[in-house]
Structure formats: C-alpha cells, structure tokens
Amino acid sequence: CFYVERKLRERMKIPVFHDDQHGTAIVVGAALLNGLKVVGKDISEVKLVTSGAGAAALACLNLLVKLGLPRKNIWVTDLEGVVWKGRKTLMDPDKEEFAQDTALRTLAEVVAGADVFLGLSAAGVLKADMVRSMAAKPLIFALANPTPEIMPEEVQAVRDDAIMATGRTDYPNQVNNVLCFPYIFRGALDCGATTINDAMEIAAVRAIAELAQAEQDDVVASAYAGATLTFGPEYLIPKPFDPRLMMRIAPAVAQAAVDSGVAQRPVTDLNAYRDKLQTLVYASGTTMKPIFAVAKRARRKNVAFAEGEDRRVLRAVQVVVDEGLARPWLVGRASQIAYRIEKLGLRLQAGRDYEVINTDDDPRYRDYWQTYHRMTERKGVTEQFAKVEMRRRLTLVSSMLLHKGEVDAMICGTWGSTAQHLHHIDQVRSEEHTSELQSQF
C-alpha cells in the first residue's frame, strides 16, 4: 500500500489518497485528541500500544507522531508479537521505524501501564486482564470489524474508567472513514490542490475534533434520537450524518492547501466558500441567505422565544446569536434553560447572549397578570385565573412582552396547534395586530 501510493504521488500531480490509510488515521487522530482532552492527558506524555502493523495502523501512527505523540512512546505489536529492534520476521522499512529496543515480546507485556490501545488487527486479541493492567482512564480503540479486539461489555466489566471506540455503528464513538474523505476531496478539488499533504490531513483532524465539541443541531439530533450527542466519553467524534462536516472540513483543507503552497486555484474568501457549501448541504440555504442578510443589516431586534426551554429552540437560538440576527429573550424557567444549555453543550450565557423571562420568579409578573386581567375581565377572566395563565401560558407571556414594547417580535408554536397560540395572542394584541399576525401564520 505504501509503495503503490508513493509511486502514484511521484508520477501524478493530482490528489492521491488511500482511504484505508489516511482516512482511518485522520478519524483516529480526531478521536484520540478529544479522548485525551476528556481524560485530561497530554499527547506528549501518553504511552500508546497498537495491535496490528498494516497500512492502516502505520498510517495512524505516522499521523499521531505529527500531532505530537513521541515515537518513543509508541509500542507496536503484530502476529509475531512486539516489533523490536533486531527482529527479522515480518519486518519492512515502514514497520522498522517503530521498533523498540526492548526485551518485551508480547502484547500482554507491553500493554501494562499503557494510556491508549489502538487495535487494527483481529477479534479478541485484547483480553480483560490486559485491560486491567492499563493506566488510569485508558482509551481503548478496538477497531477490527465486524468483531473488535475486545467488546465494550468486556471492558466495562473490568474498567469503569475506560473510554471505548469501535468501528461499529451499534456502539458509541464509531471510527468511520466517511467522516473525512468526501470532504477532504471537496476542499482539495475546489482549490485545485496538486496533492493531499500532511498539513491538509492535520487540518481535517482538527476540524473533525472541533466539530465534536460544538453543539448539535436538529438534523443530527433527530437522526440519532436517544443517542448521547454531547461532547464527552461517549461522543468523541461527530456522527456521519452531521451536515456540518463538509462546511467545517472542506474550508479547513482548502486553507491548508493554500498555506502549504499546493493550491492552484486558491480560495480567497473563506466566508463566501462556506456559504456556497451551505447551499449544497441545506436545501433552504439559498432561500434563507438573503433573509439573514437583511436581518443583519437591520437594527438588532429583541425577539421573544416562547418555548425557551425547548431543545430545538435553544439550538436555533445558538445560531441566531452566532449569526448576529437578533437578541433572544427566552421565556421559561431559568434553571431549566441553563441546565439544558449545558446538557446540549451550547455556548450560550445568560445576560451576555440572551435575556430570561423567568416564569418561576420575574419582577414583571405582577404587572403582566394585572394588565392581562384588565384586558380580559369583561370576558370573564378572574384575577386568580389571570395569575395562573400568566405563569403557565408561554405564548401569553411572550405576547405581553410584545404588547409592552420590550421585544420587537415573538416566535412561538413549536408544540400545540396554531389555534391555541392565536387564542392567547388575540387576548393581548389589538384586532389590527391580530389580523397581521394571522396573515403571517
């Protein structure tokens, strides 16, 4: 594999990319960087042991060295055991680079005290006793398919502090090449790159790692209902259906190609390039872009979001804040809003990014229910009922914010029927405004 790829790169001035080598290496690199971040370890200090010394394994090791893993901290094993200096059987120049000057000969011996196990070999080679001997908070990447070097259940039975990754879809942290190679080629082809070099691969690694730490959007959440999608032990790398992969990886790769001097058609405006990619990923991108542009040019509006605790609303609010479209006012319980923002891994901060209309305790509450009572008492609404409604009807609270002029617009209706929401709006707004709102619905 290495020989064929080298010869192809020598002969051709087009990108050559052996996915089983470099695609695997890039995704493993992203997962390892994030795994080490979760367990609080430095890549320059960890001990890594591999099972397998084929093209994929050696490509992973070469890239990890470029990411900061010292070569002396890498221990390689294969069918003949430890790769040691002086060994003659099943050796080649690429494998020889990782030979250790040691008397240790087996995987069981070298894995003791290891911080990371990287398996690209065969089912069942890593045993429970070997896992027991590893360092605290070990990372175990058992990537053999369809059966890993050790099953996650076996690891969990002996180490509750271990973080697992496999190549399978039915466990968290699936290391899947599809996370990178389509988007690397998108970036490489768009900038006319003559090759795919180390800088471009490292840019892809970091883009994937950073995306896993970003908040999730509704597309990903709905595609993986019930799965943990917040950065942590069970979410080290993004999911394959994350639509943002292309918009993160391709620009990073294109920029790296420009910086390293291999781009024949350099991308000069990365923002415009990202906008172009967004129109390819999201069917609504072309339609919404001019609307967003108008919103950005206008005076920044205060917008009340009635269902401020809703996960979909909070994800949308993060986009609104990032795009500078409006100043969000979230209606709901302040404690729940803060809890769900943290749970979703969003970057929102109360006061800095949004205002809260706390339905549990807000100084406006008395004025709001009294105003509502005055407006509706001729329709039979009592004081007590007005108090209760102003606590529990989020659309009613948002309508009152609009009525009082504290916000410029409101968004509601993520659940329930249009008629329900219009009923509360109609109670607060004048007939003129109600007609306008009905036409907008």
C-alpha positions, 0 to 999 in steps of 0.5 A, a space after each residue: 500500500 505504501 509503495 503503490 501510493 508513493 509511486 502514484 504521488 511521484 508520477 501524478 500531480 493530482 490528489 492521491 489518497 488511500 482511504 484505508 490509510 489516511 482516512 482511518 488515521 485522520 478519524 483516529 487522530 480526531 478521536 484520540 485528541 478529544 479522548 485525551 482532552 476528556 481524560 485530561 492527558 497530554 499527547 506528549 506524555 501518553 504511552 500508546 500500544 497498537 495491535 496490528 502493523 498494516 497500512 492502516 495502523 502505520 498510517 495512524 501512527 505516522 499521523 499521531 507522531 505529527 500531532 505530537 505523540 513521541 515515537 518513543 512512546 509508541 509500542 507496536 505489536 503484530 502476529 509475531 508479537 512486539 516489533 523490536 529492534 533486531 527482529 527479522 520476521 515480518 519486518 519492512 522499512 515502514 514497520 522498522 521505524 517503530 521498533 523498540 529496543 526492548 526485551 518485551 515480546 508480547 502484547 500482554 507485556 507491553 500493554 501494562 501501564 499503557 494510556 491508549 490501545 489502538 487495535 487494527 488487527 483481529 477479534 479478541 486479541 485484547 483480553 480483560 486482564 490486559 485491560 486491567 493492567 492499563 493506566 488510569 482512564 485508558 482509551 481503548 480503540 478496538 477497531 477490527 470489524 465486524 468483531 473488535 479486539 475486545 467488546 465494550 461489555 468486556 471492558 466495562 466489566 473490568 474498567 469503569 474508567 475506560 473510554 471505548 471506540 469501535 468501528 461499529 455503528 451499534 456502539 458509541 464513538 464509531 471510527 468511520 472513514 466517511 467522516 473525512 474523505 468526501 470532504 477532504 476531496 471537496 476542499 482539495 478539488 475546489 482549490 485545485 490542490 496538486 496533492 493531499 499533504 500532511 498539513 491538509 490531513 492535520 487540518 481535517 483532524 482538527 476540524 473533525 475534533 472541533 466539530 465534536 465539541 460544538 453543539 448539535 443541531 436538529 438534523 443530527 439530533 433527530 437522526 440519532 434520537 436517544 443517542 448521547 450527542 454531547 461532547 464527552 466519553 461517549 461522543 468523541 467524534 461527530 456522527 456521519 450524518 452531521 451536515 456540518 462536516 463538509 462546511 467545517 472540513 472542506 474550508 479547513 483543507 482548502 486553507 491548508 492547501 493554500 498555506 502549504 503552497 499546493 493550491 492552484 486555484 486558491 480560495 480567497 474568501 473563506 466566508 463566501 466558500 462556506 456559504 456556497 457549501 451551505 447551499 449544497 448541504 441545506 436545501 433552504 440555504 439559498 432561500 434563507 441567505 438573503 433573509 439573514 442578510 437583511 436581518 443583519 443589516 437591520 437594527 438588532 431586534 429583541 425577539 421573544 422565544 416562547 418555548 425557551 426551554 425547548 431543545 430545538 429552540 435553544 439550538 436555533 437560538 445558538 445560531 441566531 446569536 452566532 449569526 448576529 440576527 437578533 437578541 433572544 429573550 427566552 421565556 421559561 424557567 431559568 434553571 431549566 434553560 441553563 441546565 439544558 444549555 449545558 446538557 446540549 453543550 451550547 455556548 450560550 450565557 445568560 445576560 451576555 447572549 440572551 435575556 430570561 423571562 423567568 416564569 418561576 420568579 420575574 419582577 414583571 409578573 405582577 404587572 403582566 397578570 394585572 394588565 392581562 386581567 384588565 384586558 380580559 375581565 369583561 370576558 370573564 377572566 378572574 384575577 386568580 385565573 389571570 395569575 395562573 395563565 400568566 405563569 403557565 401560558 408561554 405564548 401569553 407571556 411572550 405576547 405581553 412582552 410584545 404588547 409592552 414594547 420590550 421585544 420587537 417580535 415573538 416566535 412561538 408554536 413549536 408544540 400545540 396547534 396554531 389555534 391555541 397560540 392565536 387564542 392567547 395572542 388575540 387576548 393581548 394584541 389589538 384586532 389590527 395586530 391580530 389580523 397581521 399576525 394571522 396573515 403571517 401564520 
